[in-house]
């Protein structure tokens, strides 16, 4: 069994309080405009469920630099807001005054002293950088009035990481264009893996399910720096332009606003990752499953899958070596690294092994029109329908 010290784990589902730390750089002379926008935004966000407070701070060394810390009852509460269409629309006025941002999210593990901070609400927005990957990489948070007493529990124990940041993008292409898009996505030249002395691209896995594309990244170091690096590579620019005519949602990558909106909506955050922590994974098979949730059930579905994978990684007989669950709204994608054939234990691979999990999954899925899979054959067919087609899986060479 995997010991606690060996297991790699990150999760939005421990129900601990969340702290969002945001660094932002304003355009010269835009402070007053920013504060006006801020006042309007906090009126909208103050009633968002789960928000506790924010603090808005300005640098004493460089007045164009600001720091905003936002506190939420739990990560799912924050993610439900930051991934919503309401959020995308509400932060549009920020783009005219914010030059760049860096957003970090932390579970609260310990705290000391009394909390006297001003109450507020929070928002988030994409970066002002004009490249598509930079537009996908950052978020902005800010504040408004709210209750002045912290709610939610602390993180129970520290988790062990592996120095890797995981993120994904998803979008749909026009029906009938899937084979052309798959060929384009599988044939581009990989960008240079090393971004700087602290950041490198480790792995990019690309899948399709029908006309939906999912591109999953693994980055050692700074995700934002890596995505900006990728955006500057000519081979990637050429690929993005080549698939533009086939996208269901129009975008103009030469227009920063269009690129920002597209990649903000395409962002598919990793809400849970767990791995046994042994080996480099080179001997494992990588698979992805697509779970279209019923309206409003995406977070609950992601939580269900995460709970099974926690148990699976601790089971020495399980083929699951690692799992990453990505979720945005009602789109859930589960990335698995497996030992042996993916259909050797179809119920485990699907996420329904044991108890009444198949019935719960069927209740949460929008596509479960055939009822609850109960027999081995039914579960295998369900798994086959959920599996995404691997287009390319590119691993960077190990560090020298």
Buried (B, 14 or more C-beta within 10 A) or exposed (E): EBEEEEBBBBBBBBBBBBBBBBBBBBBEEBBEBBBEBBEEBBEBBBEBEBBBBBBBEEEEEEEBBBEBBBBBBBBBBBBBBBBBEEBBEBBBBBBEBBBBBBBEBBBBBEEEEEEEBEBBBBBBBBBBBBBBBBBBBBBBBBBBBBEEEBEBEBBEEEBEEBEBBBBBBBBBBEEEBBEBBBEBBEEBEBBEBBBEEEBBBBBBBBBBBEBBBBBBBBBBBBBBBBBBBBBEBEEBBEBBEBBEEBBEEEBEBEEBBBBBBBBBBBBBBBBBBBBBBEEEBEEBBBBBBBBBBBEEBBBBBBBBBBBBBBBBBBBEEBBBBBBBBBBBBBBBBBBBBBEEEBBEBBBBBBBBBEEEBBBBBBBBBBBBEEEBBEEEEBBBBBBEBBBBEBBBBBBBEEEE
